[in-house]
């Protein structure tokens, strides 16, 4: 039976597995499935040794038809859209927004205050840093890491104000497995980042980059670009 710290708001035809924990302020839409061991609405907490200030708790909202995997941990203050698939052992911190039809793979981590657009797919083991923006229809491969602080050398000691900015990944971009994106870089619309690349500067729309540090290797085939845009009813850019 689920562990109910405070009665959640539960829609129709919701399926809840064994040993699910609800913290206060959780809302589940119709037809949501929650698998065994998931923790919903967990509040953030510090032991007094962190540099990022914590906001007051807010509700966790999970949209209709979403699936929450076994032992996933979803913090309070995040909004999960409809038909979102969250894999086993995934974790979503507070203040995040996952739009409709997002896929978050097994063991993936989404840090605080990050926004993820419709139909984006984030594959197993990816680490999505705090305060990142990922637009719709992005693909992020397994083991990708996003960074949000290039001044951590001093901010970790409180010697600089805490001000972080994650990468911006524009629509249709593809990030290959094991790539790393530095803080505040922008990956342009439709760009491709090769596996294991280290991106330290902005990537132009429809460019292909790779290497350490990443450099331009080419551009997306114009025919594929046109096919992709036509599929979504968009004019060629």
MARMARLO-295532 format. One line per field, with one value per residue (C-alpha): residue number from 0; residue in three letters; chain; x, y, z. Coordinates in steps of 0.25 Angstrom, whole numbers. Layout:
N
num <- [NUM; ...]
residuo <- [ALA; ...]
cadena <- [A; ...]
px <- [X; ...]
py <- [Y; ...]
pz <- [Z; ...]
***
This chain:
237
num <- [0; 1; 2; 3; 4; 5; 6; 7; 8; 9; 10; 11; 12; 13; 14; 15; 16; 17; 18; 19; 20; 21; 22; 23; 24; 25; 26; 27; 28; 29; 30; 31; 32; 33; 34; 35; 36; 37; 38; 39; 40; 41; 42; 43; 44; 45; 46; 47; 48; 49; 50; 51; 52; 53; 54; 55; 56; 57; 58; 59; 60; 61; 62; 63; 64; 65; 66; 67; 68; 69; 70; 71; 72; 73; 74; 75; 76; 77; 78; 79; 80; 81; 82; 83; 84; 85; 86; 87; 88; 89; 90; 91; 92; 93; 94; 95; 96; 97; 98; 99; 100; 101; 102; 103; 104; 105; 106; 107; 108; 109; 110; 111; 112; 113; 114; 115; 116; 117; 118; 119; 120; 121; 122; 123; 124; 125; 126; 127; 128; 129; 130; 131; 132; 133; 134; 135; 136; 137; 138; 139; 140; 141; 142; 143; 144; 145; 146; 147; 148; 149; 150; 151; 152; 153; 154; 155; 156; 157; 158; 159; 160; 161; 162; 163; 164; 165; 166; 167; 168; 169; 170; 171; 172; 173; 174; 175; 176; 177; 178; 179; 180; 181; 182; 183; 184; 185; 186; 187; 188; 189; 190; 191; 192; 193; 194; 195; 196; 197; 198; 199; 200; 201; 202; 203; 204; 205; 206; 207; 208; 209; 210; 211; 212; 213; 214; 215; 216; 217; 218; 219; 220; 221; 222; 223; 224; 225; 226; 227; 228; 229; 230; 231; 232; 233; 234; 235; 236]
residuo <- [UNK; UNK; UNK; UNK; UNK; UNK; UNK; UNK; UNK; UNK; UNK; UNK; UNK; UNK; UNK; UNK; UNK; UNK; UNK; UNK; UNK; UNK; UNK; UNK; UNK; UNK; UNK; UNK; UNK; UNK; UNK; UNK; UNK; UNK; UNK; UNK; UNK; UNK; UNK; UNK; UNK; UNK; UNK; UNK; UNK; UNK; UNK; UNK; UNK; UNK; UNK; UNK; UNK; UNK; UNK; UNK; UNK; UNK; UNK; UNK; UNK; UNK; UNK; UNK; UNK; UNK; UNK; UNK; UNK; UNK; UNK; UNK; UNK; UNK; UNK; UNK; UNK; UNK; UNK; UNK; UNK; UNK; UNK; UNK; UNK; UNK; UNK; UNK; UNK; UNK; UNK; UNK; UNK; UNK; UNK; UNK; UNK; UNK; UNK; UNK; UNK; UNK; UNK; UNK; UNK; UNK; UNK; UNK; UNK; UNK; UNK; UNK; UNK; UNK; UNK; UNK; UNK; UNK; UNK; UNK; UNK; UNK; UNK; UNK; UNK; UNK; UNK; UNK; UNK; UNK; UNK; UNK; UNK; UNK; UNK; UNK; UNK; UNK; UNK; UNK; UNK; UNK; UNK; UNK; UNK; UNK; UNK; UNK; UNK; UNK; UNK; UNK; UNK; UNK; UNK; UNK; UNK; UNK; UNK; UNK; UNK; UNK; UNK; UNK; UNK; UNK; UNK; UNK; UNK; UNK; UNK; UNK; UNK; UNK; UNK; UNK; UNK; UNK; UNK; UNK; UNK; UNK; UNK; UNK; UNK; UNK; UNK; UNK; UNK; UNK; UNK; UNK; UNK; UNK; UNK; UNK; UNK; UNK; UNK; UNK; UNK; UNK; UNK; UNK; UNK; UNK; UNK; UNK; UNK; UNK; UNK; UNK; UNK; UNK; UNK; UNK; UNK; UNK; UNK; UNK; UNK; UNK; UNK; UNK; UNK; UNK; UNK; UNK; UNK; UNK; UNK; UNK; UNK; UNK; UNK; UNK; UNK]
cadena <- [A; A; A; A; A; A; A; A; A; A; A; A; A; A; A; A; A; A; A; A; A; A; A; A; A; A; A; A; A; A; A; A; A; A; A; A; A; A; A; A; A; A; A; A; A; A; A; A; A; A; A; A; A; A; A; A; A; A; A; A; A; A; A; A; A; A; A; A; A; A; A; A; A; A; A; A; A; A; A; A; A; A; A; A; A; A; A; A; A; A; A; A; A; A; A; A; A; A; A; A; A; A; A; A; A; A; A; A; A; A; A; A; A; A; A; A; A; A; A; A; A; A; A; A; A; A; A; A; A; A; A; A; A; A; A; A; A; A; A; A; A; A; A; A; A; A; A; A; A; A; A; A; A; A; A; A; A; A; A; A; A; A; A; A; A; A; A; A; A; A; A; A; A; A; A; A; A; A; A; A; A; A; A; A; A; A; A; A; A; A; A; A; A; A; A; A; A; A; A; A; A; A; A; A; A; A; A; A; A; A; A; A; A; A; A; A; A; A; A; A; A; A; A; A; A; A; A; A; A; A; A; A; A; A; A; A; A]
px <- [0; 5; 10; 1; 8; -4; -15; -12; -22; -24; -31; -39; -33; -20; -11; -2; 9; 14; 22; 19; 22; 13; 18; 8; 3; 3; -7; -9; -17; -26; -20; -6; 2; 12; 21; 26; 35; 33; 35; 25; 26; 39; 43; 57; 66; 80; 89; 94; 105; 100; 101; 88; 76; 64; 50; 38; 31; 20; 11; 16; 6; 6; -2; -12; -7; 7; 15; 25; 35; 39; 48; 47; 48; 40; 42; 31; 29; 30; 19; 19; 11; 1; 6; 20; 28; 38; 48; 51; 61; 60; 60; 54; 57; 48; 43; 44; 34; 33; 23; 14; 20; 34; 42; 52; 60; 64; 74; 73; 74; 67; 72; 65; 57; 59; 49; 47; 39; 28; 33; 47; 54; 65; 72; 77; 87; 87; 90; 82; 87; 79; 73; 74; 65; 62; 52; 42; 46; 60; 68; 78; 86; 90; 101; 100; 104; 100; 107; 102; 114; 127; 131; 129; 144; 140; 125; 125; 132; 122; 133; 124; 109; 101; 97; 96; 91; 89; 91; 79; 76; 67; 57; 61; 75; 82; 92; 100; 103; 114; 115; 117; 111; 117; 109; 101; 104; 93; 91; 84; 71; 74; 89; 96; 106; 114; 116; 127; 128; 131; 124; 130; 123; 110; 106; 100; 86; 87; 102; 109; 120; 129; 143; 149; 147; 136; 138; 129; 130; 119; 104; 91; 88; 78; 69; 68; 66; 54; 48; 48; 42; 31; 28; 24; 17; 28; 34; 49; 57]
py <- [0; 14; 22; 35; 46; 55; 51; 54; 58; 46; 46; 34; 21; 24; 11; 12; 1; -4; 5; 18; 30; 43; 56; 67; 75; 64; 64; 52; 54; 43; 30; 32; 20; 20; 8; 2; 10; 23; 36; 47; 62; 60; 74; 79; 80; 85; 80; 95; 92; 96; 109; 110; 115; 107; 112; 109; 96; 96; 85; 74; 72; 60; 61; 51; 38; 39; 28; 29; 17; 9; 16; 29; 42; 54; 66; 76; 89; 82; 81; 68; 69; 59; 45; 47; 35; 35; 23; 15; 21; 35; 48; 61; 73; 84; 95; 87; 87; 75; 78; 67; 54; 56; 43; 43; 30; 21; 27; 41; 53; 67; 77; 89; 100; 93; 94; 83; 84; 75; 61; 63; 50; 49; 35; 27; 33; 47; 58; 71; 82; 93; 105; 99; 101; 90; 93; 83; 71; 70; 57; 55; 42; 33; 39; 53; 64; 78; 88; 101; 108; 111; 118; 107; 108; 120; 119; 105; 113; 125; 134; 138; 140; 128; 131; 119; 117; 104; 102; 105; 94; 99; 91; 78; 78; 64; 62; 50; 40; 44; 58; 70; 84; 95; 106; 116; 110; 110; 99; 104; 98; 85; 84; 71; 69; 57; 46; 50; 64; 75; 88; 100; 111; 113; 104; 110; 104; 92; 91; 77; 78; 68; 67; 73; 84; 83; 89; 90; 77; 80; 83; 75; 69; 80; 69; 63; 77; 80; 66; 69; 83; 78; 67; 78; 86; 97; 105; 103; 113]
pz <- [0; -3; 9; 10; 18; 13; 5; -10; -21; -29; -43; -49; -52; -46; -43; -31; -28; -15; -5; -12; -4; -5; 2; 3; -9; -20; -31; -40; -53; -59; -64; -57; -54; -42; -41; -28; -19; -25; -16; -20; -15; -7; -1; -4; 9; 12; 24; 24; 15; 1; -6; -14; -6; -5; -9; -1; -4; -15; -21; -30; -42; -51; -63; -69; -75; -70; -65; -53; -52; -41; -30; -37; -28; -32; -23; -20; -28; -42; -53; -61; -74; -80; -85; -80; -78; -66; -65; -53; -44; -50; -42; -44; -35; -31; -40; -53; -64; -73; -85; -91; -97; -91; -89; -78; -77; -67; -56; -63; -54; -56; -47; -41; -50; -63; -74; -84; -97; -103; -109; -104; -101; -91; -91; -79; -69; -75; -65; -68; -60; -52; -60; -73; -85; -95; -106; -112; -121; -115; -114; -103; -103; -91; -82; -87; -76; -76; -67; -62; -54; -60; -47; -38; -33; -24; -23; -16; -4; -5; -10; -22; -23; -26; -41; -50; -65; -72; -87; -96; -106; -118; -125; -133; -127; -125; -114; -116; -105; -94; -99; -89; -91; -83; -76; -84; -97; -108; -117; -129; -136; -143; -139; -136; -125; -128; -117; -106; -111; -101; -105; -100; -109; -116; -128; -140; -145; -153; -151; -148; -137; -130; -123; -110; -111; -121; -135; -147; -155; -165; -166; -166; -180; -186; -191; -177; -171; -181; -178; -164; -165; -174; -165; -155; -165; -164; -176; -179; -171]
***
